[in-house]
Amino acid sequence: MDKYDLNAAAPETRTLDSMTGISKKGLPSGTVGVLGALVIGLSTCAPAYTLTAAIGPAASEVGYQTPAIFLMGFLPMLLVALGYRALNSAMPDSGTSFTWATRAFGPWIGWMAGWGLIAATVLVLSNLAGIAVEFLFQSLGILLDDPSIADIAGNKFINIAVCLAFMAIATFISFRGMTSTKVFQYITVVFQMAVLVWFIIAMFMGAADPANTAGTMPELSWFNPLEVDTFSAFAAGIAVSIFVYWGWDTVLTMGEETKPSKGRLSTESKAAMILVAMLVVLYVGTAAATVAYSGLGDTGTGLNNPDIAENVFAALAHPVMGPAAILLSLAILVSALASINSTAISPARTLLAMSHYGALPASIKRIHPKYKSPYVALLWSSIVASVFYAVMRFISEDVLWDTITALGMMVCFYYGITALASPWYFRRTAIAEGIRATISKIVLPGLGGVILLIVFVQTTVDSMDPAFGSGSNIFGIGLVGIIGVVVLGLGVVLMVIQSRMSPAFFRGQVLGRADASEDTSAVLVFDDGLGS
């Protein structure tokens, strides 16, 4: 029997050597090319949804330097991307942060890196569904020429019910596998990108219109991060701006499913680098256009108006695009819906990998025999995100704003750990390879990891202030800080429980700690392909 046959009648028994290396999990290989991975990455980042949710919180922190903070948010992402690229080339695995941090730092830190990724995704899935609900009713209000319909989204029970329906639809599409996901994403990404470019151009034109008294033309100081008043404001702004870039690493979780590459870089690495470059141009441009058009007033469409902060484009759609406002509403609606679907790819594959290596219960790693999707992991991701959103909708009046800020903290946490995994894993081999490898695998990823962890610590401390974020608090403690501490604390509790139930992983007997000079994970031993 060929041990590389995923459809073999019986599972291949792992050898002792394979117990210290990575292995396949039954996902279908060769189904996604560079363009397909790029489209799924764009859909996960969801530019239209991301920007309407992030520009308000970012502007409330750094004002006219919003374009600068989006640019600065890109820099650590670029540094982290270099580490991701190196790690993915050495160890292509659907577990990404979990797998790489485990190989570099051991099972305990690796588990928390995986938990950080899962927690961040649960936060954003709930936020995506919330944005989709708001733009559904806004779109209906425009179509039926009845603005009062948009107010229905304010009804908590209707809001939660529609949110759960959106989650169910997106989960079903993901359940049917990567091919169905890819086709759905092509359609939605092309539509939202076309409308978003139109919207950006219209905002710049509106900023130059004398009739727009709030409008002003962009200045070079807007792109200077040194103009930000305090480090706390800078850190908070970075945390929000990192959120807008978050999601590009979903491309790398498909490393076991992408087509073979003919060049030096893998298919998923090529798509990830192209994606990051596209996002920085789009986000900085949109931030500049929005600040130029709206200004920083605290009424109307001003970006310091708390009534529009968590959903800026909803307020700007009609003033900027007039009768075509329905297209922007629909673009953000499909952006959020498509991103729910594509974002679910990342936690599902991380959960799959963690279960596969014994870091979570074995039942989670099941692969659907027909659609080859990690359906149990998908269901868990969807259920937890839905429950979290329902609870948060009752706790916070500004649930979207607060979850965005908390998400930025989680992203800084697990991105920082993953970035530092690169210099530690390659600490011996990169120096031997030369100066270029030393810079790309050690120096730059290490710098990015340190920056992100500093931002994480600073934001966590600041978020305990009841005035942080939207101002929501419980017993005088900022809700954002509570979310961050509770989510990470829950991860520690679950990790300890799992270490008692399945100690082999935590003893390093399943996925051993190693560096690139001694790693045997390049020799993959495939499982039976059933994932059960």
N, C-alpha and C positions, 0 to 999 in steps of 0.2 A: 504493500500500500504506500502511495506517495504521501509523505508527510506534509506536502504543501497543497494537497487537495482539500479545499474547504468543504467539499461535499462527500468526503470519505465516510464510509459506513460507521466507523468507530473512531473515537477520539485518539489522537496520538498522545502517548504518555510522555509527560515532561521529563527531561533528563535533569540531573542535579545542576548542571551548568546553566540550563535555561531558567532555573529558579532565581538567578541573579540578574536576568535580562528581561527586556520587554518582549511582548508576544502579541500576536493578532487576536482579534476578538469577534470575528465573524461578520464584520461589516463588508459590504460589497466593494471590491477594488475597481479602479479604472472607470468610474462613472462620472467624474467631474474634471473638466479641463480648466485652463487659466481663466477664460472668459466666464465660465460658469461659476468658478470660485469667487471671481471679482464681483459678479452680480450678487451672489449670496452675501458677500462681505458688505457691499453697499446697502443691501436690504437690512442687514443686521444693524449697521450704524444708523440707518434710517435718517438721512439728512433733514428731511422736511419735519419729521416729528422731533428729532433731537434739538434742532434749532429753536423751534417754538417753545420747547420746554426749558431750554438752558439760557437763552439770551437774557431773559428777565432777571433770574437769580444772579447771573454774572454781572449785568449792568448795575444791580443794586449794590454790589460789592466794590466794583472798580470804575464805574461810570464810563467816561469817554475812552478809557483804556481797555474796553471790552475787546476790540480787535487785537490789542497787544496781548491780552491774557489768553485769547484763543491761539495766538501764535506761540506763546510761551508753553501752553499746554501741549503743543505739537512737539516741542523739543524733547521732553522726557519720553514721549511716545516713540520718537525716532530712535532714541538711544535704546529703549526697551526692545524695539523692533529688531535691532541688530542682534541682541541677545536671543530673542525668539528665533530668528532665522538660523543662528548657529546651532541652537539646541535642537531645532526641528530637523536640521540636516543630519545631525548625529543620531537623534532618537525620534523619528516620526512616530507619534503616538497620539491617540485621541484624547488621552488624559492631559496633555500639554503641561500646564503649570503644576498640577499634582504629580505627574510622572517625573518631570524634570527636577522639581525641588526635592523629591524623594531621592532621586539618584545623586543629587549634589549634597543635600543636607541631612538626609535620613528620613524615616517614615513620619515622625511627629510633625516636623516643619512641612513636609510634603503634604500631609493630610490637611493642615490648616491652609496651605496655599490652594488646594482643591476646594476646601470649604469657602474660602474667600471668593473664588470664581462663582461657585454655585449661589452663594448669598447675593452677590452683585446681580446675577442674572435673575434671581427671584424678584429682587427689588425693581429691576427695569421691566420685567414682564408685567408686573402689576401696574407700573407707570404707563407702559405702552397701551394697555387695555383701557386705562383711565382716559388717556388722550383720545383714543379711538371713539370712546363713548361720547365725549364732548363734541368732536367734529362730526359724528354721525348726526346728532340732533341739530347742529349748526347747519350742516348741508341740507337736511330736510327743511329747516326754516327758510333757507334761501330758495330752494326749489319750490316750496309751497307759498312763498312770499308771506310768511308769518314768523317774524322774529321771535315771538313768544315760545315757539317750539324749542328753541335753543335752551330755554330755561328748564326744560324737562330734565336735562342732565344734572341739575341741582338736586333733584329728588334722590335721596340716598338709596332707597330700595330699588327704584327703576335703574339707577346708575349701576348698582352692583349686579342686578340681574342681566343687564345687557353686557356688562363686562365679562361675566361668566360665560355668556354665549359666545362672545368673541374668542375667549380662551379655548373653548371647546372646539370651535371651528378650526382655529390655527393648529391645535394639537392633532386634530384628525388629519389635516394636510401633511403635517410632519410625520405622522404615523405611517402614511403610505409610502414613505421612503424619499431618498434624495432626488430621484428623477422627477417626481411630482412637485417637490419643493422647488427645484430649479426652474421648471416651466412657469410656475406661479410667480417666481421672483423676477424673471425677465420682463414680464408684462408690467408689473407694478413699479419696478425700478426705472424703466424708460419713461413712464408717465410722470412719476414724481420728480425726476431730475429735470425734465423739460419744463414743467410748471415752475419749479424752484428757480431755474435760471431766468425765466420770464419775470418772476416776482422780484428777483434781485435787481434786474435792469430797471424795472418800474420804480423801485424804491430810490435808486440813484437819480432817476429823472424827477421823481417827486420831491427829493431833497433840494433840487435846484429850482423848483417852482416857487416864485415869489409869493404865491397864494398860501403856501405852507409855512406859516410863521415859526413853527418848531424846527423846520428843516435847516440844515447847515452842511456845507461841503466838508468832506473828511480833511483832517489835518495830520501832519506827520507825527505829532505828539500822541495821537491815538494809538500808534503802533509802538510806542516806547513804554516798556513795562516799568522803567524806573520812575515814571510819573505816578505810579500807584502809591497812595499815602502811607500805608502800614504793611508790615509783613503778614499780619493776620488777614488783612483784606486780600493781599496777594495770594496767600495759601488757600483761602476760601475760593478765590477766583480760579486758581489752578485746579482745585478739586472739581469745580463745575466744568471747566474747560476740558479736563481729562475725560469727563463723562461723554462729551460730544464725540471724542475719538474712540471711546470704548466700543468694542465689538469687532474691530478689525482682526483680532486674534481668533475669532470663530473660524476664519479661513484655515488656520493651522490645525484646528481640531479635525479637519477632513483629510489629514495626511494619509490615512489608511484607505481613503476612497478616491483620491485624485489619480489622474492619468500619469504615467511615467513621463519625466521631463528629459529632453535631449540635451539641455544645457547644464551648466554648473549648478544652478539653483533648481530646487524642486518646484513642481507646478504650484503648490500652495504658497511657497516662499515668494515666487514671482508675483502672484496675485496679491499677497499681503503688502509688498513694497509699493506696487502700483496704487493700491487702495489708499495707503497712508499719504502718498503724494497728492492724490486727488482731493482727499478730505481737507488738507490744510489750506489749499487754494479756495475751496468752496466755503469753508467755515469762516476764514478770516474775511473773505469778501462779503459774505452775508452779514457778519457782525458789523462791518464798517457801513454797509448799506442801511441796516436797521437803525443804528445810532444816528446816522446822517438824516434819515427821514423822520424819526420819532423824537429825537432829543432826549433829555433826561428829566422832563417835567413829571410831576406827580399826579397829573390829571389827564384825561383823554387817552391818547396813544403814547404818552410819555413813558419811558421805560422805568421810571421810578413810581409809577402808579401801581400800588399793591393789588388792585383789582384785576390787572391784566398780566402780572409778573409771571405767573406759572403757565401762561398760554398766550404769548405775545401775538402770534400770527392770527389768532382768532379776532383780535381787535384791529389788526392792520389789514386784513383781507379786503374788506370793502373800500376803505379809504384809498388803498394803493391800486387795486385792480378793478374797482368799479363792478360792472356787470359780470366780469370774469372771476369774481371772488369765489364763485362756486367751484372753480377749477382748483384753487388753492385749498379749499376745504376738503375737496375730494382727494387731492394729492396727499394731504397730511393724514386723512383717514386711511387710505390704502397703504401709506408709508407705515403707519402704526400697525395695521393688520398684518402686512407682510413681515414686519420686523418681529411681531409676536411669533410668527411661524419660523423665521430663520434664527431668531435669538434662541429658541428652544433647542437648536442643534447643539450649542455649546455645553449647557449644563447636562443635557442628556448623555453626551459622549464623555463628559467628565465623570458623571455618576456611573456610566458603563465601565470606564477604566478603573475607577475606585473599587467597584464591586468585583471586577475581573481579577484584580490583584489582592482581593481579600480585605480591603480597607472599609468596605461596606457590606451589608448582607448579600449573599449570593443571588437572591431572587431578583435583584435590581438589574443584573447583567443579561437578562434574557433578550434575545434577538428574535423578531418576528420571522417565522419560517418563510413567509411569502414576500413580505415587503422589505426584509432585512433591515428594519429599523429597531433601535433600542426602545421598544414601546413601553416597558415598565418604567424606565428612567424618564421618558417623556411624560407619562401620566403623573409621576411624583412631582416633576417640575411644575406642571400645570396646576395640580391641586394645591400645592404649597403656595404658589404665587397668587392663586385665586383667594385662598383664605387670608393671606397677608393683606391683599388689597381691601377685602371686605372689612377686616378689623381696622385698618388704617383710615378707611373712609369715615368711620364713626369717631375715631380718636382725633384726627386732624382736619381742620377746615381747609387746610392748604396741603392736602396729601401729596399732590404731584410735586410741589416745590420741595417738601421735606424728603421725599423718597429720592429725588434727584441728588440732593446734597449728601444724603447718607450713601447713595450709590457711589458717588465720587470718592468717598472715604474707603469703601470696600475695594474699589478698583485700584487705588493707590496702594492698598495693603498687599493684594496678591500680585499685582504687576511688579511691585518693588521686590518681593521675594523671588519672583521668577527671573527678573533682570539680574539679581545678584547670584542666581544659580549659574549663570553663564561664566562669569570670571572664576568661580570656585570650581566648576566642573572642568573647565579648560585651562586651569592654572598651570599645568605642567606642559601640555602639548602645544598651546598657543605660542608660548615663548619660543619653543623649539621651531615653530613654523615661520617665525619672523615677525617683523615690526607690524606689518599689516594685520596679521591674525591677532597679535597682542592688543592692538587698538580696537579692532572690531569685536573681539570676543571677550576681552577683559576690561579695558579702560572705559570705553564708552558705555557698555551695558552696566558696569559697576557704578558709574556716575549717575546714570538714569535711575538705577535702583535706590541709591542713597537719596536722591532728590525726592522721589516718590514717597519713601518711608518718612522723610522729614515732614513732607506735606501732610501725610497721614496722621502723624503724631500731633502736629500743630492744629490741624482741623478738628481732631478728636477732642483736644483740650478746649478749643474755642467753642465747639458745638454744645458744651455743657451749659453755656450761657443761655438763659431763656429767650434772649433777643436774637439768637442765631437762627439763620434760615428764615422761615416764615414768621417766627415768633411763637409757634406752638410749643407748649411746655406741659410737663406733668410734675406737680408739686415743686414748681420753681426750677426744674432742670430741663434744659432744652430737649425737645423731642428728637431732634436729629442725633444728639449725643446718646440719648437712651437707645435709639434704634441701633446705632453703631456698636455700643457696648453689649447690648443684649444679643445681637446677632453673632458677634465674635464669641461671647461667653457661651452661647448655645452650642457653637461649634466645638469649643473645648470640652463641654459636658458630653456631647455625642461621641467625640473622639475617645474619651476615657472609657465610656461604655463599650464602644466597639473594640477597644484594646483588650477588654476582658472577655468579650465574646469570640474574638478572632485574633489571638495574640501573634500568630505567625507573621502577619504583615508588619506589625510593630516591632518585632524582633529582627526585622531585616531579612527574613527567610524567603520572602516572595519576590520583593523588588529591592535588591540590595543596594546599599550606598556605594558609590564608586566615582572615579573621575575618568576623563577621556583616555588617559594612558593605560588604564587597566580594565576598561569597560568591555564586556562581551555582548552587549545588547544589540550590536550590529548583526549578530547571528540570531535570527528570529526563529522561534519554534512555534508553529501555528497550532491553534486549538482546533477543535472539531468544527468550528464555524457556527455552532448553534448557540453559543453563549449561555448555556444553561448547565 
